[in-house]
Amino acid sequence: MFDVQNFVSKQKSLLIAPAGYGKTHTISESLKKTTGRQLILKHTHAGVSSIKEKLKKAQIASHNFNVETITSFAQKYVLSFYINKDEIPE
């Protein structure tokens, strides 16, 4: 049996499993046992929408998590380092 408390007690945790193996359920249970905001990365926009809906049904407060696609998260990260040359003072 999967020990959610042990999973969330680690500084970093990673959950990888095929479809139908309870990832969303585990994420929901994990969010109930954690403090602060948690980052949830999905592959597709459909996956983001699906998990947001399931977390809403589980009555998990949306301020406790951020769900994004891996691509959108990476793009935001990269753009945080972007400096427009027109903005650099001479």
Long-range contacts (C-beta under 8 A, 24 or more apart in sequence): 2-26, 4-29, 4-30, 4-33, 5-33, 8-33, 8-34, 24-50, 24-51, 24-54, 24-55, 27-51, 27-55, 28-54, 28-55, 28-58, 28-60, 31-55, 31-60, 31-64, 31-65, 32-60, 34-64, 36-64, 37-63, 37-64, 37-65, 37-66, 38-64, 38-65, 38-66, 39-65, 39-66, 39-68, 39-73, 40-65, 40-66, 40-67, 40-68, 41-67, 41-68, 41-69, 41-70, 41-73, 42-67, 42-68, 42-69, 42-70, 43-69, 43-70, 44-69, 45-69
